[in-house]
Amino acid sequence: MKRALVVLLYLSFASVLFLDLFFPNHHAYFLWHRIPGYEGLLGLGGCAGMIYLTHLLGEKLLHRREDYYD
């Protein structure tokens, strides 16, 4: 199941990049919006960053020692 989700993630990212190469944004307001795949990479990086941040916060705020309640 996990492998199928990873494959689906890669396929969806590849399709976004593929479509962005053939249908570029001609009305880009900023220079970096003209880079093919920028929005996809930004979304992927943002999601990975949020997952990493919540993992760190969970370890620091919620994790207790094994003998905490003894």
N, C-alpha and C positions, 0 to 999 in steps of 0.2 A: 504494500500500500504506500509506504513512504517513498519507494523508488518511483512509483507511478506519479506521485505528486511532484517529485523533483524533475522528472521528465516533462511533465505538463508545464512546470514553471519555465524550463528552458525553451520549450516549444513556443510558449506564449511570448517570451522575451524575444526570441528569434523572429517571430512573426511581426512584432511591433517594430523591430529594427528593419526588417525587410520592407514593410509598408512605408516606413519613414524614409528609406532610401529612394523609393519610387514615387512617393507623393510628398515632396518636401514642403515645408511651410514657407510660402512666398511672402507672407505678411508678418514676418518675424520682427518683433519690436527691438529685441536685443540681439547682439551679435551671436551669443552662445545658443540661441534658439535655432540658428541655421546649421548647427552641427548635427549630422545624422545620428539618431539614437540618443540624443541628449536627454529628452524627457524620460525615456525608458531607463537610462542609467541613473538619472536623478531619483526616480521612483524606487528602483532596486536598492540604491544606496540609502535612501531614507528609511525604507522598511528594515534593512539590515541594521541600520543605526538604532532604530527604535527597539528592535528585538534585543540588541546588545545592551542598550541602556536599561531596559526593564530587567534583564538578567542580572546586571550589576546591582540595581536597586533592590531586587529581590534577595540577593545574597547579603547585602549590607543591612537591610532593614528587617527582613523577615526570618532569615536563617538564625537558628539558635544552636547552642552546643547540644550534644546528645544527652547530657545529664542536666539539662536546664531545669526540668521540673522535679528532680529528685531532692 
